[in-house]
Amino acid sequence: MSDGDGDVLVVGDTTIDLYPAAGEAIAPGSRLEWHVGGTAANVARWAASLGSETSLLTNVGTDAVGEMAARHLAEGPVDTTHVTRVDGTSPLTMQVPTEDGERWDAWIAGSCYGFTPPADAAALVTPHEWVHLEGVTLPPGVNQSAVRRLAEAAADGDTRVSFDLNGRRNQWTTPDAYRQALRGVLQHCDLIFAGVDDLAVAGVERTPAGLLELLPCDHSATVFLTDGPAATTALTVEDGAVTERATARPPATTVATTAGAGDGFAGAVLAARHGGVSDLEELATVGNAAGAAAVSTVGPFDGDGISPVEQLL
């Protein structure tokens, strides 16, 4: 869809996600099904499906699967004005079932992974109420400087910044390198999403106290810390101090794949915040419901027809 500027701009990656058909083990001759995924594409679709006018800044390749991905995104609820067709291959990821769950193999090197930086960061972000940035594009070899420029440009204007840490061990040489990159962006953020695994990559405690170590000492933001099926902790931070705290436990669900839980959480919270919801427990509950819906099915959750956020509760 291409209708112009929106209320939420999501910036980051789009990938082609491969799943064994019918949950089969990976073997020669295995059948695979594919879906358009990636952290940014998932967040954008969730926010749009829940009522926010949403635009996506991302790359898709010019290969056959990239062509299908571009067509699929254009037919969806997200504005694709800023989706760039890059002359290259599309990034692929594949779910590999294991005895204790799953792992994800990825083919990223040499692909169009990430997004094409805008010539004028301020001109891109100014029309939007929110810009959401993804930590998977933060490594220097992907889009680190562009992510920082977008956060700075938004903070200099009236656009609020949302950021999902999304730390991947294979993207960072040391925890310190990841921490330094995070601090360059987090100082501009109004809304922050983190999982306990992200904090482990950063080498800090897997607790709210560990997350606060990554923020400037005088920072103010709304912060969410998720921990899989355990309770989510939501914090209001003002001038470096926690002034409000709430917890909410995700609903029980049958897990088809853990992929996309954090993306669903972030997209739903963004939509709720844009819709005027400010209560911490309500926001965490909405995010948890979206995360549970996301993991209950293989591939991106079909949010068609879900307009009011309240339907997630």
C-alpha positions as CSV (number, residue, x, y, z in Angstrom):
1,M,0.0,0.0,0.0
2,S,1.3,3.5,-0.8
3,D,-0.9,6.3,0.7
4,G,1.8,8.8,1.8
5,D,3.0,9.8,5.3
6,G,1.7,8.1,8.4
7,D,1.5,8.4,12.1
8,V,4.2,5.7,12.7
9,L,7.3,5.1,10.7
10,V,9.0,1.7,11.3
11,V,12.6,1.4,10.2
12,G,14.6,-1.8,9.8
13,D,14.8,-5.1,8.1
14,T,12.6,-7.4,6.0
15,T,13.5,-11.0,5.5
16,I,12.2,-14.1,3.8
17,D,11.5,-16.6,6.5
18,L,11.5,-20.3,5.6
19,Y,9.7,-22.9,7.8
20,P,9.6,-26.7,7.4
21,A,6.2,-27.6,6.0
22,A,4.0,-29.2,8.6
23,G,6.8,-29.1,11.2
24,E,8.9,-31.7,9.4
25,A,12.5,-32.2,10.2
26,I,15.0,-30.6,7.9
27,A,16.4,-33.3,5.4
28,P,17.2,-33.6,1.7
29,G,13.9,-33.1,-0.1
30,S,12.2,-31.4,2.7
31,R,9.3,-29.1,1.8
32,L,9.5,-25.5,3.0
33,E,6.9,-22.8,3.2
34,W,8.0,-19.1,3.1
35,H,6.7,-15.9,4.7
36,V,7.7,-12.3,4.6
37,G,9.2,-11.5,8.0
38,G,11.9,-9.4,9.6
39,T,11.6,-7.4,12.7
40,A,10.6,-4.1,11.1
41,A,8.1,-5.6,8.7
42,N,6.5,-7.6,11.5
43,V,6.2,-4.5,13.8
44,A,4.8,-2.4,11.0
45,R,2.1,-4.9,10.1
46,W,1.1,-5.2,13.8
47,A,0.8,-1.5,14.3
48,A,-1.1,-1.1,11.0
49,S,-3.5,-4.0,11.7
50,L,-4.3,-2.4,15.1
51,G,-5.4,0.9,13.6
52,S,-2.2,3.0,13.2
53,E,-1.4,4.6,9.9
54,T,2.0,3.0,9.4
55,S,4.9,3.4,6.9
56,L,7.9,1.1,6.5
57,L,11.5,2.0,5.6
58,T,13.2,-1.2,4.5
59,N,15.0,-3.0,1.7
60,V,13.8,-5.9,-0.4
61,G,15.9,-7.6,-3.1
62,T,15.4,-7.8,-6.8
63,D,15.5,-11.6,-6.9
64,A,12.4,-13.8,-7.3
65,V,11.6,-13.9,-3.5
66,G,12.3,-10.2,-3.2
67,E,9.7,-9.6,-6.0
68,M,7.2,-11.7,-4.1
69,A,8.0,-9.9,-0.9
70,A,7.5,-6.5,-2.4
71,R,4.2,-7.5,-3.9
72,H,3.1,-9.0,-0.6
73,L,3.9,-5.8,1.4
74,A,2.3,-3.6,-1.2
75,E,-1.0,-5.6,-0.9
76,G,-1.0,-5.2,2.9
77,P,-2.0,-2.5,5.3
78,V,1.4,-0.8,5.6
79,D,2.4,2.2,3.4
80,T,5.3,1.0,1.2
81,T,6.4,4.4,-0.2
82,H,9.8,4.0,1.6
83,V,10.4,0.3,0.6
84,T,13.5,0.3,-1.5
85,R,14.2,-2.3,-4.2
86,V,17.9,-3.1,-4.0
87,D,19.7,-4.8,-6.8
88,G,20.8,-7.8,-4.8
89,T,19.6,-11.0,-3.1
90,S,17.0,-11.0,-0.3
91,P,18.1,-12.0,3.2
92,L,16.9,-15.5,4.1
93,T,16.3,-17.1,7.5
94,M,15.2,-20.6,8.3
95,Q,13.6,-22.2,11.3
96,V,15.3,-25.5,12.3
97,P,13.4,-27.6,14.8
98,T,15.6,-29.0,17.6
99,E,15.0,-31.3,20.5
100,D,14.6,-28.4,22.9
101,G,12.7,-26.0,20.6
102,E,14.2,-24.3,17.6
103,R,17.1,-22.4,16.2
104,W,17.3,-20.0,13.3
105,D,19.9,-20.1,10.5
106,A,20.4,-17.0,8.5
107,W,21.9,-16.0,5.2
108,I,22.5,-12.3,5.5
109,A,26.0,-11.6,4.2
110,G,26.0,-10.0,0.7
111,S,22.2,-9.5,0.8
112,C,20.2,-6.3,0.9
113,Y,19.6,-6.7,4.7
114,G,18.6,-3.5,6.5
115,F,17.4,-0.3,4.9
116,T,18.6,2.4,2.5
117,P,19.5,5.6,4.6
118,P,17.5,8.7,3.5
119,A,19.3,11.7,2.1
120,D,17.6,13.9,4.6
121,A,16.8,12.2,7.9
122,A,14.8,15.1,9.3
123,A,12.6,15.4,6.2
124,L,11.8,11.7,6.5
125,V,10.9,11.6,10.2
126,T,9.3,15.0,10.7
127,P,5.8,14.1,9.3
128,H,5.5,11.2,11.7
129,E,4.4,11.1,15.3
130,W,6.6,8.1,16.1
131,V,9.6,6.6,14.5
132,H,10.4,3.0,15.6
133,L,14.0,1.7,15.1
134,E,15.3,-1.8,15.3
135,G,18.4,-3.0,17.0
136,V,19.1,-5.7,14.4
137,T,20.2,-2.9,12.0
138,L,22.4,-1.2,14.6
139,P,25.7,-3.1,13.9
140,P,28.3,-0.9,12.0
141,G,28.2,-3.2,9.0
142,V,24.5,-2.7,8.6
143,N,23.0,0.7,9.4
144,Q,24.5,2.0,12.7
145,S,25.2,5.6,11.6
146,A,21.8,5.9,9.8
147,V,19.9,4.6,12.9
148,R,21.7,7.1,15.1
149,R,21.0,10.0,12.6
150,L,17.3,9.1,12.4
151,A,17.1,9.0,16.2
152,E,18.8,12.4,16.5
153,A,16.7,14.0,13.8
154,A,13.5,12.8,15.5
155,A,14.6,14.0,18.9
156,D,15.5,17.4,17.5
157,G,11.9,17.8,16.2
158,D,8.5,16.7,17.5
159,T,8.8,13.0,16.5
160,R,9.0,10.6,19.3
161,V,11.5,7.7,19.1
162,S,10.7,4.0,19.9
163,F,13.5,1.4,19.9
164,D,13.7,-2.3,20.3
165,L,17.1,-3.5,21.4
166,N,17.0,-6.9,19.5
167,G,20.5,-7.9,20.5
168,R,22.0,-10.8,18.5
169,R,25.3,-12.3,19.8
170,N,26.6,-13.0,16.3
171,Q,26.3,-9.4,15.4
172,W,28.6,-8.0,18.1
173,T,32.3,-8.7,18.8
174,T,32.0,-7.8,22.5
175,P,29.2,-6.8,25.0
176,D,31.0,-3.4,25.3
177,A,30.6,-2.7,21.6
178,Y,26.9,-3.4,21.8
179,R,26.5,-1.3,24.9
180,Q,28.3,1.7,23.3
181,A,26.1,1.4,20.2
182,L,23.0,1.3,22.3
183,R,23.9,4.3,24.3
184,G,24.3,6.3,21.1
185,V,20.6,5.7,20.3
186,L,18.9,5.1,23.7
187,Q,19.6,8.7,24.8
188,H,17.0,9.9,22.2
189,C,14.3,7.3,23.0
190,D,10.9,7.8,24.5
191,L,9.8,4.2,24.3
192,I,12.1,1.3,24.8
193,F,11.6,-2.5,24.3
194,A,14.0,-5.1,25.6
195,G,14.1,-8.8,26.3
196,V,16.2,-10.4,29.0
197,D,18.3,-12.0,26.2
198,D,19.1,-8.6,24.8
199,L,20.5,-7.6,28.2
200,A,22.6,-10.7,28.3
201,V,24.2,-9.7,25.0
202,A,24.9,-6.3,26.5
203,G,26.7,-7.9,29.5
204,V,24.3,-6.4,32.1
205,E,22.0,-7.9,34.6
206,R,18.8,-9.5,33.0
207,T,16.7,-7.2,35.2
208,P,15.2,-3.7,35.1
209,A,18.3,-2.5,37.0
210,G,20.5,-3.8,34.2
211,L,18.4,-2.1,31.6
212,L,18.6,1.2,33.4
213,E,22.4,0.9,33.3
214,L,22.2,1.5,29.5
215,L,20.3,4.7,29.8
216,P,21.7,8.2,30.6
217,C,21.5,9.0,34.3
218,D,18.9,11.8,33.7
219,H,16.9,10.0,31.0
220,S,13.1,9.8,30.9
221,A,11.2,7.1,28.9
222,T,8.6,4.3,29.1
223,V,10.4,1.0,29.2
224,F,9.2,-2.6,28.8
225,L,11.3,-5.7,29.7
226,T,9.9,-9.0,28.5
227,D,11.0,-12.5,29.6
228,G,9.2,-15.1,27.4
229,P,6.3,-16.6,29.2
230,A,7.3,-14.9,32.5
231,A,5.8,-11.6,33.6
232,T,6.6,-8.4,31.6
233,T,7.9,-5.5,33.6
234,A,6.8,-2.0,32.5
235,L,8.5,1.1,33.9
236,T,8.1,4.8,33.8
237,V,11.5,6.4,34.1
238,E,11.8,10.1,34.9
239,D,15.2,11.9,35.2
240,G,16.8,8.5,35.7
241,A,14.6,7.3,38.4
242,V,11.7,4.7,38.3
243,T,8.5,6.6,39.2
244,E,6.0,3.9,38.2
245,R,6.2,0.1,37.8
246,A,3.7,-2.5,36.6
247,T,3.8,-6.2,35.7
248,A,1.6,-8.3,33.5
249,R,1.9,-12.0,32.7
250,P,1.4,-13.1,29.1
251,P,-1.6,-15.3,28.4
252,A,-1.0,-19.0,28.1
253,T,-0.7,-20.2,24.5
254,T,0.5,-23.1,22.4
255,V,3.8,-22.1,20.9
256,A,4.3,-22.8,17.2
257,T,7.5,-20.7,17.0
258,T,9.1,-18.1,19.3
259,A,9.8,-15.9,16.3
260,G,7.9,-12.6,16.2
261,A,6.8,-12.4,19.8
262,G,8.8,-9.2,20.5
263,D,7.8,-7.7,17.2
264,G,4.1,-8.3,18.0
265,F,4.6,-6.8,21.4
266,A,6.2,-3.6,20.1
267,G,3.7,-3.1,17.3
268,A,0.7,-3.5,19.5
269,V,2.1,-1.1,22.2
270,L,2.9,1.5,19.5
271,A,-0.6,1.3,18.2
272,A,-2.0,1.5,21.7
273,R,0.2,4.5,22.6
274,H,-0.8,6.2,19.4
275,G,-4.4,5.5,20.3
276,G,-4.1,7.3,23.6
277,V,-3.4,4.4,26.0
278,S,-0.9,5.4,28.7
279,D,-1.5,3.1,31.6
280,L,1.5,0.8,32.0
281,E,-0.3,-2.3,33.0
282,E,-2.8,-1.9,30.1
283,L,0.1,-1.4,27.6
284,A,2.0,-4.4,28.9
285,T,-1.2,-6.5,28.7
286,V,-1.9,-5.4,25.1
287,G,1.7,-6.2,24.2
288,N,1.7,-9.6,25.8
289,A,-1.6,-10.5,24.0
290,A,0.0,-9.6,20.7
291,G,3.2,-11.5,21.5
292,A,1.1,-14.6,22.4
293,A,-0.8,-14.4,19.2
294,A,2.4,-14.0,17.2
295,V,3.9,-17.2,18.6
296,S,0.8,-19.3,18.2
297,T,1.1,-19.6,14.5
298,V,3.9,-20.1,11.9
299,G,4.7,-17.0,9.9
300,P,3.4,-13.4,10.6
301,F,0.2,-13.3,12.6
302,D,-2.8,-12.3,10.4
303,G,-4.1,-9.2,12.0
304,D,-6.7,-8.5,9.3
305,G,-10.0,-7.4,10.8
306,I,-8.5,-6.6,14.3
307,S,-9.1,-2.9,14.6
308,P,-9.7,-2.0,18.2
309,V,-6.8,-2.8,20.5
310,E,-9.3,-4.0,23.1
311,Q,-9.9,-7.1,21.0
312,L,-6.4,-8.3,22.0
313,L,-7.3,-8.3,25.7
